Amino acid sequence: MKYRNILLLSASLFCSVISQAQDTLATHVTYDVTTETAVGTGDYTAFLLTANRHHVLSTRPNTAYLRGAVNVEHAFSKDLSLSGAVDIIGSVHADHKVYLQQAYLNLQWKGFFLEAGSREHRQVVRDDLLSTGSFVKGTNAKPIPQVHFGTNDFWTVPYTKGWLQVNFDFGYGKFMDSGYREDQFVEHDVNKTYAKDIWYHQKHLYLRSNPEKSLFITVGIEHAVQFGGTKYFKDLEKSPSEKPLNLKSFWKVILPGGDSQYFENNAMEDWVWGNHVGVMTAQIGWNISKDYQVQVYLDNPFEDGSGIRKGNGWDGLWGMQYTNKAESRQYVRGAVLEYFQSTNQSGPLHWDSGDYPEPIRHQITDLVTGKDEYYNHSFYGSYAHYGMTPGNPLIPSPIYNKDGYSAFHDNRVKAWNLGINGEITDHLSYLVKGSYREGWGTYDVPLAIRHHSFDALLQGIYQTGPWQFSAAYAFDKGNILGDCSTFDFKISYHGKIL
């Protein structure tokens, strides 16, 4: 990974912050050291040990890593603070041996922030441990370096008497996996094109009523775009195709817009600026009592107007979440039950794509704007970072393609997910997860035989002072990832320097 410049800049800024802040009690410097080993049988590390973990643990079997991070936080005043971190991972039997997982600086003022760098972020409305995650900005892939600003959490809007809260984020960044994409292109003949130097835009906006009331509602939207970059072809007679990268393109990707001459030049990738991926959320919460809360939700995915209009049928993440907020030990702290579907994609046809010759196209008078091809794109290949989708991992990421194909082979999925966690003693907690999924391939290349997989995880976590010990067992049964069985052991230590 080409992180050298980012690492040098982050290190110099870190040294500056520490040297200027050592003499004040408002400065906190901590460090974290973690080692993890996964051993077992099968072609991969069991799915639920790697999913939604920012691609920290390799998908390859029999792997291990050592991780070290330094975190600095300095408060200038009650409302203004500066924080940052440098986080490095060294792995064995993994796609990346040594890499910079996080390096960022974060300036906070009251409930708002401005941040630059690469950082692992929590999901806004989905449970990081129990849910399968967001369709757009989940926790499945390595962080994408960016500059962005927003709210730290839900911020109460003034003059609404606490009835309206908002959570937003807005930023631009860049995918760092150009070398990885190029290697896949060179090594595997199945890839006819690849894109590099891809830029990234993301944003979200969530509105929530007062969560302390008996009933409360959350609605919102997440949106991410791949733009810019250059596409290269296996056919050497074709010159590389380059997308513009200027102030106009940074503006155009905020809302989908594109080429007004689309029907004349018949270039599907020019219809809009970039590869757009989004999700709209509707969520209702019920505080049964002071401690017990239940929420139900629908995350509706979209890649264009057909999904926004809910022309994609039952596609989406349908879920129910139980949370126990009591401060005392709870055998069941939380539980999530979810159904995920991505099979409809607004139908199998998209007549605008030019797949049908004239005069057949003009004979289609209905609105036929389906075949959304979730996570795939004709120019950028796939919505993935180092082979892992930043979105929902139940759609198998390209890193699992044994033929080296760099896009998604199986984006039409139906799945169920169940997750439960809680505390057994004051020091010992547990996590249990299970999912069952079926896959139909894609509309262009449907599977002759439906794929399926049952994945399960049992984990115990023991916390004592600054030490944390974890032991887990996970397995996969089926023909999506094959039969995999993995034992996992992790030790973490959190220390304080200042």
Salt bridges, closest charged atoms under 4 A:
ASP32 OD1 - HIS494 ND1 2.76
GLU36 OE1 - ARG53 NH2 2.75
ASP43 OD2 - LYS402 NZ 2.55
ASP87 OD2 - ARG67 NH2 2.51
ASP95 OD1 - ARG60 NH2 3.16
GLU115 OE1 - ARG119 NH1 2.66
GLU115 OE2 - HIS121 NE2 2.86
GLU115 OE2 - HIS148 NE2 2.88
GLU120 OE2 - ARG67 NH2 2.89
ASP128 OD2 - ARG122 NE 3.56
ASP169 OD2 - LYS137 NZ 3.93
ASP169 OD1 - HIS148 ND1 2.96
ASP177 OD2 - ARG181 NE 3.16
GLU182 OE1 - LYS196 NZ 3.72
GLU187 OE1 - HIS188 NE2 3.96
ASP197 OD1 - LYS174 NZ 3.94
GLU269 OE2 - LYS231 NZ 3.98
ASP270 OD1 - LYS243 NZ 2.42
ASP291 OD1 - LYS290 NZ 3.13
ASP299 OD2 - ARG126 NE 2.84
ASP355 OD2 - LYS371 NZ 2.83
GLU358 OE2 - ARG361 NH1 3.91
GLU358 OE2 - HIS362 NE2 3.52
ASP403 OD2 - HIS409 NE2 2.98
GLU423 OE1 - ARG333 NH2 2.95
ASP426 OD1 - ARG329 NH1 3.27
GLU438 OE1 - ARG450 NH1 3.74
ASP444 OD1 - LYS371 NZ 3.22
ASP455 OD2 - ARG437 NE 3.36
ASP483 OD2 - LYS477 NZ 3.72
